[in-house]
Amino acid sequence: MKFLVIGGAGYIGSHMVKQLLGACHELVVADNFSTGHRGALMGGKLVELDIADEQSLDALFAEHHFDAVFHFASFIQVGESVTEPAKYYQNNVCATLTLVKAMVRARVKNFIFSSSAAVYGDPVYVPVDEKHPKAAINPYGRSKWMVEQVLEDFDRAYGLKSVCLRYFNAAGADPEGQLGERHEPETHLLPLILQAASGRRTSITVYGRDYDTPDGTCIRDYVHVVDLVAAHALAVDYLRDGGASTAFNLGNGQGFSVQQVIDTARYVTGKNICVSEAPRRAGDPPRLVADSRRANTLLGWQPRFSSLEQIVAHAWIWEQKYPWN
């Protein structure tokens, strides 16, 4: 099949490109390189564009017929979304609206959207299933939920079929060491811990040790990036087989505490990772764990790399490649 991968030079998008190329699909990769890296491109035809550019999108869809579009080109930093909400609504919502309008004009019928567990806000119950109330507590989460609602309306009005994949904590790296996580600035826990292990930072900060959890630190659900992209490929099959537009949670279904991640990283790396202590951050729930049974049942999705040690080990292979080209 022929696919368009938006944001294919980013962390998850680049892993998606590698997976699709490995399955012998034809790809066009679109990226504006605001956060992506040219060195992360594994192949496919590169088109440098911004999805807010309507004319460029129309030209692209006129040149190629795509079986599906994968959208990975959102801004993702929660803290920044609070201080710069206009940036997040402009890119994550308005630009995505421009993209799906272009898809409708070009009669492209299948859309796979990277959503987030942030649409749920503070969990009312754990594990969190797809029926959980949607009560995002920051502009990032609200931007994702807005797009999901747009897609529901586009299905009813125009027949655009979509799957929204609500990631919990994406983590890890390509097991072959070709790709990995490199956000700037980095805000995700595991790469920050591994940067402390490699000496790129002096310590890792633990925000609060007084949560109602076994060791007092927050518990999160970490899902390997390779397992995430596998779910995207299955989502295309689901839509092409006549599946209805819907949303799926993607997580391991088990939680690991901040302290467990640090301890596992110390074991995997053999390094003495220094830790500094800080008070709780506002809005950090004690537990956030996915119920991914719908994805297991309807997509046939099962994580391959479900152990925390595997996730950390693959990310550590990538961290040791620093400095990257």
HELIX and SHEET records of a PDB file:
HELIX    1   1 TYR A   11  GLY A   22  1                                  12    
HELIX    2   2 ARG A   38  ALA A   40  5                                   3    
HELIX    3   3 GLU A   54  GLU A   63  1                                  10    
HELIX    4   4 VAL A   78  THR A   83  1                                   6    
HELIX    5   5 PRO A   85  TYR A   88  1                                   4    
HELIX    6   6 TYR A   89  ALA A   95  3                                   7    
HELIX    7   7 THR A   96  ALA A  106  1                                  11    
HELIX    8   8 ALA A  117  TYR A  120  5                                   4    
HELIX    9   9 PRO A  139  TYR A  158  1                                  20    
HELIX   10  10 LEU A  189  SER A  198  1                                  10    
HELIX   11  11 VAL A  225  ARG A  240  1                                  16    
HELIX   12  12 VAL A  258  THR A  269  1                                  12    
HELIX   13  13 ARG A  293  ARG A  294  1                                   2    
HELIX   14  14 ALA A  295  LEU A  299  3                                   5    
HELIX   15  15 LEU A  308  GLU A  319  1                                  12    
SHEET    1   A 7 LYS A  45  GLU A  48  0                                        
SHEET    2   A 7 GLU A  26  ASP A  31  1                                        
SHEET    3   A 7 LYS A   2  ILE A   6  1                                        
SHEET    4   A 7 ALA A  68  HIS A  71  1                                        
SHEET    5   A 7 ASN A 110  SER A 116  1                                        
SHEET    6   A 7 LYS A 161  TYR A 167  1                                        
SHEET    7   A 7 THR A 246  LEU A 250  1                                        
SHEET    1   B 2 ASN A 169  ALA A 171  0                                        
SHEET    2   B 2 TYR A 222  HIS A 224  1                                        
SHEET    1   C 2 ILE A 204  TYR A 207  0                                        
SHEET    2   C 2 VAL A 275  ALA A 278  1                                        
SHEET    1   D 3 PHE A 256  SER A 257  0                                        
SHEET    2   D 3 ILE A 219  ARG A 220 -1                                        
SHEET    3   D 3 ARG A 287  LEU A 288  1                                        
END                                                                             
